[in-house]
C-alpha cells in the first residue's frame, strides 16, 4: 500500500526539467497531472507510460 504525499500539476512535462520533475514526484509517491502543449502529445504520452511502469 502506498501513501500519497500530495498532488501536483506539472506543466512542460514532455521534456526537459518538467519531465525530470514529474519522474521525481512520481518516485516520491505524489499524485501527478503531467501537462504540455498539444503539439507535444506523443512525447507526453510516452512520459505517462514510463511513469505507469515505475509506479
HELIX and SHEET records of a PDB file:
HELIX    1   1 UNK A   16  UNK A   27  1                                  12    
HELIX    2   2 UNK A   38  UNK A   40  5                                   3    
HELIX    3   3 UNK A   41  UNK A   54  1                                  14    
SHEET    1   A 2 UNK A   7  UNK A  11  0                                        
SHEET    2   A 2 UNK A  31  UNK A  35  1                                        
END                                                                             
